Amino acid sequence: MRFLTTLLVASLATPAFAAAYQAAPVAKPDVKVVARDVFWRCDGSQCRAKDPDSRPATVCAQLVKKVGRLNSFTVSGTAFGAAALEKCNASAR
């Protein structure tokens, strides 16, 4: 599953939309959402945003409130560890 997510992220990242944030929701239809002033494009398996923020844990928590639990959350190429991701997912409704 992790390989598939990584492969999907690599295939979706384009120079026109070089994401600083990437997240993989557990299940969410195609949506565009704003969470903590960050514009996200979600395609059902990946959410991407290009506006970096100095508080990634807060950005993650705000996204979870909009799209539900995440399988992964990456900031500028560095993935959240299991504990940070679980803490983020605790913000889900």
Contacts in CASP RR format, 6 or more apart in sequence:
PFRMAT RR
TARGET T0000
AUTHOR 0000-0000-0000
METHOD contacts of the structure
MODEL  1
MRFLTTLLVASLATPAFAAAYQAAPVAKPDVKVVARDVFWRCDGSQCRAK
DPDSRPATVCAQLVKKVGRLNSFTVSGTAFGAAALEKCNASAR
1 71 0 8 1.000
2 72 0 8 1.000
5 24 0 8 1.000
5 45 0 8 1.000
5 46 0 8 1.000
5 71 0 8 1.000
5 72 0 8 1.000
8 24 0 8 1.000
8 45 0 8 1.000
8 46 0 8 1.000
9 22 0 8 1.000
9 24 0 8 1.000
9 46 0 8 1.000
9 74 0 8 1.000
12 43 0 8 1.000
12 46 0 8 1.000
12 48 0 8 1.000
13 19 0 8 1.000
13 22 0 8 1.000
13 48 0 8 1.000
17 41 0 8 1.000
17 48 0 8 1.000
17 50 0 8 1.000
18 50 0 8 1.000
19 48 0 8 1.000
19 49 0 8 1.000
19 50 0 8 1.000
20 49 0 8 1.000
20 50 0 8 1.000
20 51 0 8 1.000
20 52 0 8 1.000
20 75 0 8 1.000
20 76 0 8 1.000
21 38 0 8 1.000
21 40 0 8 1.000
21 47 0 8 1.000
21 48 0 8 1.000
21 49 0 8 1.000
21 50 0 8 1.000
21 51 0 8 1.000
21 52 0 8 1.000
21 56 0 8 1.000
21 59 0 8 1.000
21 73 0 8 1.000
21 74 0 8 1.000
21 75 0 8 1.000
22 46 0 8 1.000
22 47 0 8 1.000
22 48 0 8 1.000
22 72 0 8 1.000
22 73 0 8 1.000
22 74 0 8 1.000
22 77 0 8 1.000
23 40 0 8 1.000
23 46 0 8 1.000
23 47 0 8 1.000
23 48 0 8 1.000
23 60 0 8 1.000
23 63 0 8 1.000
23 67 0 8 1.000
23 70 0 8 1.000
23 72 0 8 1.000
23 73 0 8 1.000
23 74 0 8 1.000
24 45 0 8 1.000
24 46 0 8 1.000
24 47 0 8 1.000
24 70 0 8 1.000
24 71 0 8 1.000
24 72 0 8 1.000
24 73 0 8 1.000
25 42 0 8 1.000
25 44 0 8 1.000
25 45 0 8 1.000
25 47 0 8 1.000
25 67 0 8 1.000
25 68 0 8 1.000
25 69 0 8 1.000
25 70 0 8 1.000
25 71 0 8 1.000
26 68 0 8 1.000
26 69 0 8 1.000
26 70 0 8 1.000
26 71 0 8 1.000
27 44 0 8 1.000
28 42 0 8 1.000
28 44 0 8 1.000
28 47 0 8 1.000
28 67 0 8 1.000
28 68 0 8 1.000
29 44 0 8 1.000
30 42 0 8 1.000
30 43 0 8 1.000
30 44 0 8 1.000
31 40 0 8 1.000
31 42 0 8 1.000
31 44 0 8 1.000
31 66 0 8 1.000
31 67 0 8 1.000
32 39 0 8 1.000
32 40 0 8 1.000
32 41 0 8 1.000
32 42 0 8 1.000
33 39 0 8 1.000
33 40 0 8 1.000
33 42 0 8 1.000
33 47 0 8 1.000
33 63 0 8 1.000
33 66 0 8 1.000
33 67 0 8 1.000
34 40 0 8 1.000
35 59 0 8 1.000
35 62 0 8 1.000
35 63 0 8 1.000
35 65 0 8 1.000
35 66 0 8 1.000
36 53 0 8 1.000
36 58 0 8 1.000
36 59 0 8 1.000
36 62 0 8 1.000
37 51 0 8 1.000
38 49 0 8 1.000
38 51 0 8 1.000
38 53 0 8 1.000
38 59 0 8 1.000
38 62 0 8 1.000
38 63 0 8 1.000
39 49 0 8 1.000
39 51 0 8 1.000
40 47 0 8 1.000
40 48 0 8 1.000
40 49 0 8 1.000
40 63 0 8 1.000
40 66 0 8 1.000
40 67 0 8 1.000
41 47 0 8 1.000
41 48 0 8 1.000
41 49 0 8 1.000
42 48 0 8 1.000
42 67 0 8 1.000
47 63 0 8 1.000
47 67 0 8 1.000
49 59 0 8 1.000
52 75 0 8 1.000
52 76 0 8 1.000
53 59 0 8 1.000
56 73 0 8 1.000
56 75 0 8 1.000
56 80 0 8 1.000
57 84 0 8 1.000
57 87 0 8 1.000
57 88 0 8 1.000
60 70 0 8 1.000
60 73 0 8 1.000
60 80 0 8 1.000
60 84 0 8 1.000
60 85 0 8 1.000
60 88 0 8 1.000
60 91 0 8 1.000
61 88 0 8 1.000
61 91 0 8 1.000
62 91 0 8 1.000
63 70 0 8 1.000
63 73 0 8 1.000
64 70 0 8 1.000
64 88 0 8 1.000
64 89 0 8 1.000
64 91 0 8 1.000
64 92 0 8 1.000
65 91 0 8 1.000
65 92 0 8 1.000
65 93 0 8 1.000
68 89 0 8 1.000
68 92 0 8 1.000
68 93 0 8 1.000
69 89 0 8 1.000
69 92 0 8 1.000
70 85 0 8 1.000
70 88 0 8 1.000
70 89 0 8 1.000
72 79 0 8 1.000
72 80 0 8 1.000
72 85 0 8 1.000
73 79 0 8 1.000
73 80 0 8 1.000
73 84 0 8 1.000
73 85 0 8 1.000
73 88 0 8 1.000
74 80 0 8 1.000
80 88 0 8 1.000
END
